[in-house]
Amino acid sequence: MGIIDNINKLFDHRIRLGIMSILVVNDEADFNRLKELLDVTDGNLASHIKALEKEEYILVEKQFIGRKPNTRYSATPLGKAEFKKHIDALEKIIHKNKA
């Protein structure tokens, strides 16, 4: 098994990497918070969220706060595990190339 086998192609894009980083560190975040932290457009963020949701790496919860719709996201146990494997693989590559 090669050192890059645990690199997850889904996390190749900086926005998806950012979404998962935020959701792994925080229990949850809403759409506007993710948009603000990542400095992306609505459409761009939505498309990357869909890709992560399709793989069941994030959970989407829609609700109303007052009369305003609010969409919250959290990392699933699968998403957290896959993200950890990805980060661990990156760290192994970094440490291997330090020598």
N, C-alpha and C positions, 0 to 999 in steps of 0.2 A: 504494500500500500504506500503510495507516494505522499510526500509532505503536503501537496496541494489538494489531495482528495477531499478534504473537508471544507474547502473553499466553496461557499454557496453562491452560485451565479445570481441568485435573486438579490443578494446584498451588494452586487457589483456597483449599482447606481448609488450615488451619494445621497439622494433623497430617501431611498428605501433604507439605506444604512442609517441615516439620521432618524427616520421614523422609529426604527427598531431600537436605536440607542436611547431615545427619549422614553419609549414605552417599557423598556427593560429596567431603566433607572426609576421611573415613576410608575405608580400603580395604573394610572390612566392619564389621558390628555384629550381635550376636545379639539375639534377641527381648527378653530381659530388659534389655539395655542400652538399646535403643530405648524400651522401656516406662518405664524409670527416667528417661532424659533428657527424654522428652516428657510424663511424668506423666499417663499415660492408662491405661485399663483394658485387660485382655487382649482383650476382644471389640472394643473400639473400635480398637485398634491393628491387630488381625487384619483387620478390614474394610478399612481404608485400605491395608494391605499388599497385600491381594488386588486392589484397584483398580490399584495401581501394577504389580503382577505381570502382570495381564491385558494391560496396554499394553506389556509387556516393558521397563519402565523399571528394574525391579529383578530380580535373580536370587536365588532361594531355594535354599538348600542345607541339607538335613536330614541329621543324623548323630547318632551316640551318643557321648557322652563318658563312659566308664565304662558305667554302666547308665542314665544319664540322657539323654533326648533333647535335642538342641541344634539350634536352627534359626538359621542365619546368613544375612544378607542383604548384597547388594552392588549397587551401581548398575551397570547395563549401559552400554555405550558409547552406545546410543540414549538411555537415561535421562539420562546426563550431558550429552549434546548438547542435549536438549530442555530440561533444567533451566537450562543456560547461556543458551539463547535466551530463556527466561522471565525470568531475572535481568537479562540485557542489556536487554530490553524495559522492565522496571520502572525500571532506571537511566535509560534514555532519557526516560521519562515524568517522573521526578524532576528531571532536569537541564533538561528543556524547561520545566517549571513553575517552576523557580527564577528564570528570567529576568524 
